[in-house]
Amino acid sequence: MNYKDTLMWKEISETPRILNEIQDVNRDAMNKLVSAIKAGNATNFVAAARGTSDHALIYFKYLLEITSNYTVGLSAPSVITLYKGKINYSNSIVIGCSQSGKAADVLEVIRKGNEQGAITIAVTNDTESPLAKEAKFHLFCNCKEEKSVAATKTFSAQLYLLAWLASELSGNKDDLAWLKNLGKEITNIIPQIDELTTKYADKFKSMKSGFVLSRGITYAIALEATLKLQETCYIQMKGYPGSDFYHGPMAMVSEETPVIIYCAKNNGDEEMQSIVRADQMKCVEKMISLGAPVLLVTNDCVLTGKSPRCSDALINFSAPEEIMMFAFALFAQMFACKISCGIGNNPDEPRALKKVTITK
């Protein structure tokens, strides 16, 4: 199967258009939401989601906590749905993410928030979905129907809406400027990512297991890239933050376990850049020393060229970490789609999976 004929590839290719249009569709809702949050006293978000949507919220947690005085706690929906817990959301802002808007357990978290007078937010791709109608505020992915089982364009849309919300709450004008032009910027780098993923999908398509690492703002891509390889290629992958990987899981690394590492160039001051880069280099060099085939995905040329065992996927994109996340998402999606087709799978119809998963 040619990857260009898949729904997954066609939907990935819609990403620039979606990012170009998403602010116009959501501007009024975003303005009202930000005003409501700033007018209230709550400074803690409770975030509920599953799968890809949960990964988007992990990105939101890092970004918002780094740039503002808000905190983000990740909800365990079964506390409500299975255990009938007595949790109190009245002093929180409750946000639920679900591409379909039909996640039953996330819906119950939003309902609990409404009952207790919290500000509630839904991020979905369906304005008529139960979640969109239940929440007091709705941010709309505006992706049209996503038919491939693997979420791609909706993940990028969720990242965008959450980055936009974080930037509005923190007053980060630099990120707001980046987001305004992001569709155009993504269009410019897609040919690079397409070329790199073709090259390395062919090189790594025979892997049976492995690890995906990242850290900080982009940690969520380790989880999302893992999920894409699991569901479309049936490869036994596991995602970790680089810091946690040293606490036990690293013992499983060998010449038979490729390690994919996503490292974004830090945009902080000189001291912070030095600290982050040293940490990233330590991780890359350690995996190489263990004999693992390494695929390094980065926009920092200083990290590349370390070893013949390290395949460098250098993306020339001078964006801050939080914006580089969008390039990483495209890389992960294209990489998985090409490997899936390369090994004879159909990424649009993974075995045992459906587009909408209902958990309670």
Summary of the structure (lengths in Angstrom):
residues: 360
radius of gyration: 19.7
end to end distance: 35.8
largest distance: 58.3
contacts: 1270
relative contact order: 0.15
helix: 53%
strand: 14%
